Amino acid sequence: MDVGARLRMVRTRFGLSQRELAKRAGVTNGTISLIEQNRVSPSVSSLKKVLEGLPITLAEFFTFDAEPAQPRVFYQADELPNLGNEDINLMLVGTAHDKRDIAILRERYLPGADTGPDMLLHEGQEGGVVIRGSIEVTVGNESRVLGPGDAYYFDSKLPHRFRNVGDDICEMVSASSPPTF
């Protein structure tokens, strides 16, 4: 099996650049590039570490269907990969689509969870609706605490951050275009 070509195919199917995958996996983007060019043959443990940056297991990597028979339409809740962590769940919808134009996420923030002190910046636009709980959204110099039914929409080039300042879990549904996940 051509591990490099398979990694490139899987990475692009998930809509990630080499740099983004490297950042998520905690390796250099040079490592990803060398593997994809078959200039290095990764050990199982190295490959497993790289795959931690993707919502895919080692077993799934080797059995990943390069060309699905037909586009997938429906996803069960337990099939959505978590691109976040234990405090912030970012459940991605539509991972089977190789050319997603938007990223749709079901987000869950535990009380006190925060995207971090460094503001996020990226291309595109994003928006979302709070379903349960509350979330403080900061965009540029403006902050607002949003509750159920409240929404946001902004240019993602503006520095932004999300923080659950409430005592309950916050759940939201969001979308961004172009997809950053």
Salt bridges, closest charged atoms under 4 A:
GLU20 OE2 - ARG24 NE 2.90
GLU36 OE2 - ARG11 NE 2.59
GLU79 OE1 - ARG72 NH2 2.47
ASP114 OD2 - ARG161 NH2 2.36
GLU123 OE1 - LYS157 NZ 3.57
GLU126 OE2 - HIS122 NE2 2.91
GLU126 OE2 - HIS160 NE2 3.15
GLU136 OE1 - ARG163 NH2 2.63
GLU142 OE2 - ARG144 NH2 3.72
GLU171 OE2 - ARG132 NH2 3.53
